[in-house]
Amino acid sequence: MDTVRFGYVGCGNVAQSIHIPNFASIPGVKFEAIAETRPKLRGQVAAKYGIRKQYESHAQLCED
């Protein structure tokens, strides 16, 4: 099975409690990037899930 590389926008409560953990638990899915305007929260979520690329906005994520 090929790996699906994934970028996610937002690190709010729903993202942290539902979306990100569920996607991270799927075999073959790798979180590559996260976009979040709050730097501290962005860094915490990226560290927790091993997300290597971080962006301040959805536009920056999409450009990459």
PyMOL commands that set and color helices and strands:
alter all, ss='L'
color gray80, all
select helices_A, chain A and resi 13-24+39-49+58-63
alter helices_A, ss='H'
color red, helices_A
select strands_A, chain A and resi 4-9+29-35+53-55
alter strands_A, ss='S'
color yellow, strands_A
deselect
rebuild
show_as cartoon
